[in-house]
Amino acid sequence: MKKILIVGATSGIGEGLARWYAEHGNARIGVTGRRRERLEDLRQWRPGVFETEVCDVTDTVAMEAALERLAARLGGLDLLVLSAGTGDLNPSLDYAVEQPTLSINVTGWTCVADWAVRFFERQGQGHLVAITSAGGLRGSGAAPAYNATKAFQMNYLEGLRQRLAGKRLPVAVTDVRPGFVDTAMAKGEGLFWVAPVEKACRQIVRAIGRRKRVAYVTRRWRIAAWIYRHLPDSLFLRMGG
Ligand SMILES: NC(=O)c1ccc[n+]([C@@H]2O[C@H](COP(=O)([O-])OP(=O)(O)OC[C@H]3O[C@@H](n4cnc5c(N)ncnc54)[C@H](OP(=O)(O)O)[C@@H]3O)[C@@H](O)[C@H]2O)c1
């Protein structure tokens, strides 16, 4: 039986993955998030499958303790999916809007990623999967902290992969880069190719099964991401703000 931990499982992609693995995955699943009632919904939906811990990733001491408790209750860990994240449009470039994005997507996120890699190194195997974003490939005038923190995450995952390669351990790191998925996080005008959560989750599960290094979701976002990455500045800078 697979032992899975999902950080940010109370809605959107994290919840979709939790439900998918509960239905198809022959798994025991630890789930976290700040909203207790959403975790309780999961527990009642499939009794005996879920272990829950209410926790805020920005409270790093409490977060590490919660992760340890969940892993102990699951009896080990094969896969940790780090889906927790936030981001807001910030037309007035107000630091108060950016601050939660920095603390959740950088400080809290790093605490969980580091904990997972240390755990898997100790255990001798495992798989860390983080939901970053195709947006992290370029800056954003509309939500500067969001794209910048996603770039941080993508870079950090590469660093973890390099660390693990040096140790020759069977610990995989997968960077899932969604385009747009139909959740509360999909904000702003002009969204396109918005994937339903179920479709995005099916593709994420496949990428996890293949232990891919980087996966775009949905798959056609690989092409869009390439174009976006290579747009000349003269064009890119006129596209938003
Ligand atoms: N939807 C998109 O179009 C899209 C595109 C690219 C990337 N992504 C990425 O996908 C990931 C999941 O987002 P989503 O689209 O599924 O949106 P969502 O429904 O808003 O889910 C965000 C999850 O993060 C958790 N979270 C947020 N702040 C937290 C905190 N301080 N402590 C603990 N958990 C926290 C939330 O739980 P609580 O509120 O209960 O704490 C929730 O479970 C994010 O990293 C996002 O950047 C989404």
The ligand as an SDF file (V2000), in Angstrom:
LIG
                    3D

 48 52  0  0  0  0  0  0  0  0999 V2000
   -5.0090   26.8880  -10.6470 N   0  0  0  0  0  0  0  0  0  0  0  0
   -4.0880   27.2850  -11.5070 C   0  0  0  0  0  0  0  0  0  0  0  0
   -4.4050   27.8010  -12.6040 O   0  0  0  0  0  0  0  0  0  0  0  0
   -2.6330   27.0570  -11.1840 C   0  0  0  0  0  0  0  0  0  0  0  0
   -1.7140   27.3020  -12.1990 C   0  0  0  0  0  0  0  0  0  0  0  0
   -0.3510   27.1050  -11.9330 C   0  0  0  0  0  0  0  0  0  0  0  0
    0.0510   26.6620  -10.6800 C   0  0  0  0  0  0  0  0  0  0  0  0
   -0.8730   26.4420   -9.6960 N   0  0  0  0  0  0  0  0  0  0  0  0
   -0.3740   26.0180   -8.3830 C   0  0  0  0  0  0  0  0  0  0  0  0
   -1.0800   24.8810   -7.9330 O   0  0  0  0  0  0  0  0  0  0  0  0
   -1.0080   24.8270   -6.5050 C   0  0  0  0  0  0  0  0  0  0  0  0
   -2.3870   24.5000   -5.9530 C   0  0  0  0  0  0  0  0  0  0  0  0
   -3.2590   25.5850   -6.2210 O   0  0  0  0  0  0  0  0  0  0  0  0
   -4.7790   25.3640   -6.6490 P   0  0  0  0  0  0  0  0  0  0  0  0
   -4.9210   25.8810   -8.0330 O   0  0  0  0  0  0  0  0  0  0  0  0
   -5.1790   23.9840   -6.3240 O   0  0  0  0  0  0  0  0  0  0  0  0
   -5.4930   26.4500   -5.7080 O   0  0  0  0  0  0  0  0  0  0  0  0
   -6.2950   26.3440   -4.3330 P   0  0  0  0  0  0  0  0  0  0  0  0
   -7.5570   25.5770   -4.5380 O   0  0  0  0  0  0  0  0  0  0  0  0
   -6.3850   27.7330   -3.8360 O   0  0  0  0  0  0  0  0  0  0  0  0
   -5.3520   25.4490   -3.3820 O   0  0  0  0  0  0  0  0  0  0  0  0
   -4.3230   26.0010   -2.6350 C   0  0  0  0  0  0  0  0  0  0  0  0
   -4.0060   25.0410   -1.5010 C   0  0  0  0  0  0  0  0  0  0  0  0
   -2.8980   25.5850   -0.7790 O   0  0  0  0  0  0  0  0  0  0  0  0
   -3.2100   25.5640    0.5910 C   0  0  0  0  0  0  0  0  0  0  0  0
   -2.5550   26.6580    1.2960 N   0  0  0  0  0  0  0  0  0  0  0  0
   -2.5210   27.9650    0.9410 C   0  0  0  0  0  0  0  0  0  0  0  0
   -1.8820   28.6860    1.8830 N   0  0  0  0  0  0  0  0  0  0  0  0
   -1.5080   27.7980    2.8520 C   0  0  0  0  0  0  0  0  0  0  0  0
   -0.8260   27.9280    4.0800 C   0  0  0  0  0  0  0  0  0  0  0  0
   -0.3950   29.1220    4.5390 N   0  0  0  0  0  0  0  0  0  0  0  0
   -0.6200   26.8100    4.8220 N   0  0  0  0  0  0  0  0  0  0  0  0
   -1.0570   25.6050    4.3950 C   0  0  0  0  0  0  0  0  0  0  0  0
   -1.7170   25.4170    3.2330 N   0  0  0  0  0  0  0  0  0  0  0  0
   -1.9370   26.5070    2.4780 C   0  0  0  0  0  0  0  0  0  0  0  0
   -4.7400   25.7320    0.6470 C   0  0  0  0  0  0  0  0  0  0  0  0
   -5.2300   25.2270    1.8700 O   0  0  0  0  0  0  0  0  0  0  0  0
   -5.8610   26.1350    3.0700 P   0  0  0  0  0  0  0  0  0  0  0  0
   -6.4200   27.3750    2.4730 O   0  0  0  0  0  0  0  0  0  0  0  0
   -6.8740   25.2300    3.6980 O   0  0  0  0  0  0  0  0  0  0  0  0
   -4.7050   26.3820    3.9740 O   0  0  0  0  0  0  0  0  0  0  0  0
   -5.1560   24.8590   -0.5280 C   0  0  0  0  0  0  0  0  0  0  0  0
   -5.2700   23.5230   -0.1210 O   0  0  0  0  0  0  0  0  0  0  0  0
   -0.4720   26.1860   -6.0500 C   0  0  0  0  0  0  0  0  0  0  0  0
    0.8670   26.0500   -5.6730 O   0  0  0  0  0  0  0  0  0  0  0  0
   -0.5970   27.0510   -7.2880 C   0  0  0  0  0  0  0  0  0  0  0  0
    0.3670   28.0690   -7.3280 O   0  0  0  0  0  0  0  0  0  0  0  0
   -2.2010   26.6260   -9.9150 C   0  0  0  0  0  0  0  0  0  0  0  0
  1  2  1  0
  2  3  2  0
  2  4  1  0
  4  5  1  0
  4 48  2  0
  5  6  2  0
  6  7  1  0
  7  8  2  0
  8  9  1  0
  8 48  1  0
  9 10  1  0
  9 46  1  0
 10 11  1  0
 11 12  1  0
 11 44  1  0
 12 13  1  0
 13 14  1  0
 14 15  2  0
 14 16  1  0
 14 17  1  0
 17 18  1  0
 18 19  2  0
 18 20  1  0
 18 21  1  0
 21 22  1  0
 22 23  1  0
 23 24  1  0
 23 42  1  0
 24 25  1  0
 25 26  1  0
 25 36  1  0
 26 27  1  0
 26 35  1  0
 27 28  2  0
 28 29  1  0
 29 30  1  0
 29 35  2  0
 30 31  1  0
 30 32  2  0
 32 33  1  0
 33 34  2  0
 34 35  1  0
 36 37  1  0
 36 42  1  0
 37 38  1  0
 38 39  2  0
 38 40  1  0
 38 41  1  0
 42 43  1  0
 44 45  1  0
 44 46  1  0
 46 47  1  0
M  CHG  2   8   1  16  -1
M  END
$$$$
